[in-house]
């Protein structure tokens, strides 16, 4: 007797509403400047994880704003 284990993919409604975890949001914000992060977010969209895609993009844009403000403040402190 052999048991068959079939991996079932989550239904489309469940997949599209799954949010990112807090750690994933933090990592997307920290590594927002990398091509790999943007491609990973695009893969969420392509695989049907709409909420994860939205959360990843928000986290990356937040990371870009934080990095930008940090650079501006650093330059202002030097002057």
C-alpha positions in Angstrom: 0.0 0.0 0.0 1.3 3.4 -0.9 -0.2 6.5 0.4 -0.5 9.4 -1.9 0.2 12.8 -0.5 -1.3 15.5 -2.7 -0.4 19.1 -2.1 -3.5 21.2 -2.4 -3.1 24.8 -3.3 -5.1 27.2 -1.2 -8.3 28.4 -2.9 -8.1 31.7 -4.8 -10.1 33.6 -2.1 -7.8 32.4 0.7 -4.7 33.1 -1.4 -5.7 36.6 -2.4 -6.4 37.7 1.2 -3.3 36.4 3.0 -1.3 39.3 4.4 2.5 39.4 4.9 3.9 38.7 8.3 5.5 41.4 10.3 9.0 40.0 9.7 8.4 39.9 5.9 7.2 43.5 5.9 10.3 44.5 7.9 12.6 42.7 5.4 10.8 44.2 2.4 11.3 47.7 4.0 15.0 47.1 4.8 15.9 45.7 1.3 13.6 47.9 -0.8 16.4 49.0 -3.1 17.1 45.5 -4.5 15.8 44.1 -7.7 15.2 40.8 -6.0 12.7 42.4 -3.6 10.7 44.0 -6.4 10.7 40.7 -8.4 9.6 38.8 -5.3 6.7 41.2 -4.9 5.8 40.7 -8.5 5.8 37.0 -8.0 3.2 37.4 -5.3 1.0 39.1 -7.8 1.6 36.5 -10.5 0.7 33.7 -8.1 -2.5 35.3 -7.0 -1.4 36.6 -3.6 -2.9 40.1 -4.1 -2.8 41.2 -0.4 0.8 40.1 0.0 1.7 42.1 -3.2 0.0 45.2 -1.8 1.7 44.8 1.6 5.1 44.2 0.0 4.8 47.3 -2.2 3.7 49.5 0.7 6.6 48.2 2.8 9.1 48.9 0.0 7.8 52.4 -0.6 8.0 53.0 3.1 11.6 51.8 3.2 12.5 54.1 0.3 11.0 57.1 2.1 12.9 56.2 5.3 16.2 55.8 3.4 15.5 59.1 1.5 14.8 61.0 4.7 17.8 59.5 6.4 20.1 60.6 3.5 18.6 64.1 3.5 19.0 64.5 7.3 22.5 63.2 7.1 23.4 65.8 4.4 21.7 68.6 6.4 23.7 67.6 9.5 26.9 67.8 7.5 26.2 71.3 6.4 
